[in-house]
Amino acid sequence: MSGGGVRNASMSSRLGAGPIRSYFRILASGAFEHCAYARVHLGSRVWAPIALAHYLLVGEARGCRPTPFFDPDHARAAHTGPAGTSVFACFLAAG
């Protein structure tokens, strides 16, 4: 049983502050506007369930806004997080 704990800790450390951690940090914050993002960047609110995944995989690199109050250009210039970390997730973590 203790081997499983070591394996899980190792997996957790490999994921670090990468895309999966960013996904859950943004999701837990409630700040991402799924319907609005899907309507503007995916063409329909029907795509709201995958909007956050799209943002992290494609949208952030394209400069899409996850919510109107967030300026991706300004945040990217001030971003000091590790590579692979979402700029929006770091913004939310900073408070």
Helices and strands as residue ranges (DSSP letters): H 2-15, H 19-29, H 34-41, G 45-50, H 51-54, I 55-59, H 60-62, H 72-78, H 87-94
